[in-house]
Amino acid sequence: MTTDGPAPKDEPSGVDLARVALRAAKEAARARGDAAQQKKQARRGGLRSGARADGRDPMALGSAINRLITERGWETPAAVGGVMGRWPEIVGEDLANHCVPQRYDEDERVLVVQCDSTAWATQLRHLAPALVARLNADLGHGSVRMIKVLNPGGPPRRYGPLRAPGSTGPGDTYG
């Protein structure tokens, strides 16, 4: 028993089939044209630059650096390097005059900072949680896990006959 009713909606109609066939024919013609154009250019002595942009065109220095940073996975170290350049803006002028970032350990996610006295080192230790939160807001969550404060640099050790063996000598009482 056959029913002459409307065709089910799952099957494409003749117009849809014609559109699909036309699209496929256009893509095949475009591919053949591109191949023929490349073959013609190769016969003339190599590919030449044209009016359209392609991968051989020079790029701006900033774009090239950004591409290199992305390809190598250097986003976090580069961002932390930018933070070191903007240190006074991030921590304030007073703290920046007495505490200087030294290095960033990417594996441990630790920023190492050197202070010029124990008073500023203590101040930085108290401000460290807020500073880590501010850095992570600027760099991305989890970029800096902690701030390690280094001993202040003391005067050079003097050796002589009146020195006790093993003595650290005069200097700042770090602690």
Sequence and secondary structure as in RCSB ss.txt:
>XXXX:A:sequence
MTTDGPAPKDEPSGVDLARVALRAAKEAARARGDAAQQKKQARRGGLRSGARADGRDPMALGSAINRLITERGWE
TPAAVGGVMGRWPEIVGEDLANHCVPQRYDEDERVLVVQCDSTAWATQLRHLAPALVARLNADLGHGSVRMIKVL
NPGGPPRRYGPLRAPGSTGPGDTYG
>XXXX:A:secstr
        TTS  HHHHHHHHHHHHHHHHHHHHHHHHHHHHHHTTS    SS  TTS   HHHHHHHHHHHHT H
HHHHHHHHHHTHHHHH HHHHHHEEEEEEETTTTEEEEEESSHHHHHHHHHHHHHHHHHHHHHH TTS  EEEEE
          TT  TT   S     
